[in-house]
């Protein structure tokens, strides 16, 4: 077999509909635009890969009559899943019971949006981040020690990471931790360390982190489990949002922090798009 590369078309690249009378065609365009906009504003709802990737490129001016002011979404580059090695199944394939991601883990990281400044400290050597850098995200030494030992006991393979600061001051850090099997990533990490009620370990700079009840279920990506937290008030100088995703043998950690308020829209957008790359 030859290498396969998954490319998801934006809405504008979908096959054209059969010709229709001008009035009907205009009505259809307006309806399609309104429906796409509604889905994006509510959650960046993901009915399929095409929807999620198309959202990043859609403009507010697609909808007649709406103001052109931004709704808070970031301008991400066009996303393409990396190719799989020849003959290798995807992480959700029945022929892949270990849930292994055979694509290069570094290529599964969400790229930074337009205008953001990269955090070079998260680049690592040749794209691989030392575990000690990741562990700095955990506030208490005892918790860091426990997490470090868990990584050793359950066979951490790699950590790939990317971070940036957006133009509005929001700091984003994404860590992809790869293990030997999906069972390890889920049962030994996601399932026990990130329950619905709150994470087992407090992250640096946070106080009271609770389940984010506002993150819509419609934003669920097939094949990706998700736990999302928000920092409750009263907060310190920064507001933090957190998401922990598991897809096959990969645990993804998505952290966003901003002075004042960390806005929900770019956080949801980031979580959904990173989920799409992993799923």
N, C-alpha and C positions, 0 to 999 in steps of 0.2 A: 504494500500500500504506500501511497505517497503521503507527505505531510498534509494535514488538514488545518485550515485556519478559519475560525468562526468569525464572521463579520456580520454585524447586525445593522440592517438598513434603517436610516432615519425615516420618519413618516413621508418626507418628500420624495424618497426613492422607491416607494411602493408602486406596484403596477398601476397604471392609469385605469380608471373606470370607463366603461363603454360610453360613447358619446351620448349626451343628453341635451334637450333644449336649453338655451342660455339661462332662462329663469330658474329652471330646476337645478342646473349645474351650480349656479351661484348659491342657491339655498343649501345644496349639499355641502359646498365648501364651507359655508358659514357654520353649519351644524357640526361638521367634522372638526373644525377648529375649536368650536366651543366645547365639544366633548373632550378633546385632547387637553384643553386648558383646565377644565374642571378636574380631570383626573390628576393633572400635575399639581394643582394648587392644594387639593385635599391631602394627597399623600405622596405624590410621585408613585401612584399605584402601578403595580407591575403585573400585568396580565401575561406578559411574555417578554422575552429579551428585547424585542423591537421597541416595545413601549418604553422600557427603562432607558435605553440608550438614546432614543429619539428625544426624550425629555431634555437632555443636556444641550441640545442644539435648537430647541424651539424658542421662538421669540415671543414676547408678550404682544407684539404688534400683529401676531397671527390672528388675533381675535378682533374683528372690527368693533369700534366703539369703546375699547378699553384704553385707559391711559398707558403711556409708554414707560412709566416709572417701574423700577425693578421690584420684583416681589421677594428678592433676597437670594435667589438661586445663583450659584457660581457658574462661571463659564468654563466647563471642563472640555478638554480636547476630545476629539472623536475616539471612541474606545473600540478596541479590537482584541478579542481573546488570543493569546499566543498559540502557536501551532503545537499539536501533540506529536511526540516522536512516532514514527511510522509503526502502525500496528498496536499502539497503546490506547486503551479505553479511557473515557472520561471518568471523573470521580463518582458519578452517579450510575455508571453502567453496571448491569447485572454481572458482567464478567470481571468486575473489579470489586470483590467483596471487602478488600482492605480500604476502599475509598481513597486510593492513592491519587494525588495530583501528579501526573507525569510531566506536565508542562513545567518550565522553569518557574520556581516560586517567585523570583524577583520580577518576572514579567506579569505576575498576577496582582501586583500592587497598583492601586488607583493612582494615576498621575495627578500632579498638582493642578489646580485650576489657573486660568489666565490671571496674570497680575500678582500671583502669590510668590513669596520669597522662600526658597527651599531651606530647610534645616539640614545643613551639611553634616551635622553630628550624627544623623541617623543613617548616613550612607553605608557605614561599615567598610570593611576591606573586601573589595570586589563584590560589594552588594550584600555581604553577610554581616549581620550585626552581632556583636558579642552579647551574650545573655546579661552581663552586668549592666549594660546600657539600658536594656529593657527594664531590668529590675529596679532601676531608679524611679520608675513610675509608681512604685509601691512605697507608701509613706513610712511604715514602721519597720524597724530592723528585723524584729522577730518574724514578721510576715514575709519580708524579703528572703530571709534564711529558709523559711518553710517552703516558699515557692521555688527557690533555687534547688533545694533538695528534691522536690517533686519533679523538676525538669530532668534532673540526673536519673532519678529512679525510673521514670517512664520514657526515657529515650528521646529527648529532644534532638532533632536532626539539624534544623536550621532556623534562623530568624531572619526574615527580610523586613525592612522597615522603610517608611518614607514619612517625612514631616514637612510642614510649611506654615507660614503665617500669611493669611489672606490680607487683602487691602483694608478690610475693616478691623484688623487686629486679632481675628480669631486664629488661635494656634491649633493645628491638627496634627495628630500623630497616629500612624497606622502601623501595626505590627502583625506580621503573619508568622505564626509558630507552627512548624511542621513536625509531625510525629510519625511513627511507623505505621499506625493504623487509625482508622476512624474511631474505633472503640476507645483507644487511648485519648484522643482529642476530646471526645464527648464524655465518656464515663469518668475519666480521671481529672479532667479540667473543667470543661464547660458545665457539666451537670452538677458538680460538687462545689465549685468555686464561684459560680455566677448564677445562683438561684433567683427566683422571681422577687423575693423580698429584698435583696441587696447583695452586693459582692462581698465575698468573705474577707477581702483585704481592702483597706482604704487606700485610695490613690493619693499621691502627693498633692497637697493644696486643697483637698476636699474635706468636708466635715460630715454632712448627713446626706447620703446618696440613697435614693429610693427608686422603685420601679417607675418607669416613664409610662403612665397610663394614656398619654396623648399620642403615642406613636401608633399609627393606624395599622390594623391587621392586614388591610388590603395591600400594604407594602411588602408583604412576605414574598420572598423569592424561593422558588421550588428548590429543594435540596439543601437549603441553608437554614439552620436553626439560629434564633436570635434572642438575646436578652438585652434590654435597653434600660438605662438608668438616667435619672436627672438629679441634679443637686437641689435639695429642698432649701427653702429659706428658713432662718436667716443664713446668708452666705457671706463669705469673705469678699475680698476685692474682686475675685474672679468667679465666674459661673462655669461649671463643668458639666459636660454631657458625655456619656459613655455607652458603647455598644460592644457586645461580645458575640461573635459569630462562629459557628462551627460548620464546616463543609468538608466531608470526608476526613482526611488526615490533617486538616489545617484548622487551627484556632486563630481567629482574627480579632485583634483588639483595636477599636477605633475610639480615640479620645479627642475631645474638642474643649477648648478653654478660651474664655474671653472676659476682659474686664467689663463689669456691669452685667450684661446679658449675653449669653451665647444663644444665638437665634436658632429656632427649631428647623426652619426650612433648609439651610445649607447642611445641617447635621443629618437630617433625613435623607437628603439627596446623596450625601457622601456614603452613608450606610447602605443605601439601596444599590448604588453603583458598585461599591466594593463587593457586595453580595453577588451581584450579577457576574463579576469577573471570576468569582470562586465557584459559582453554582454550575 
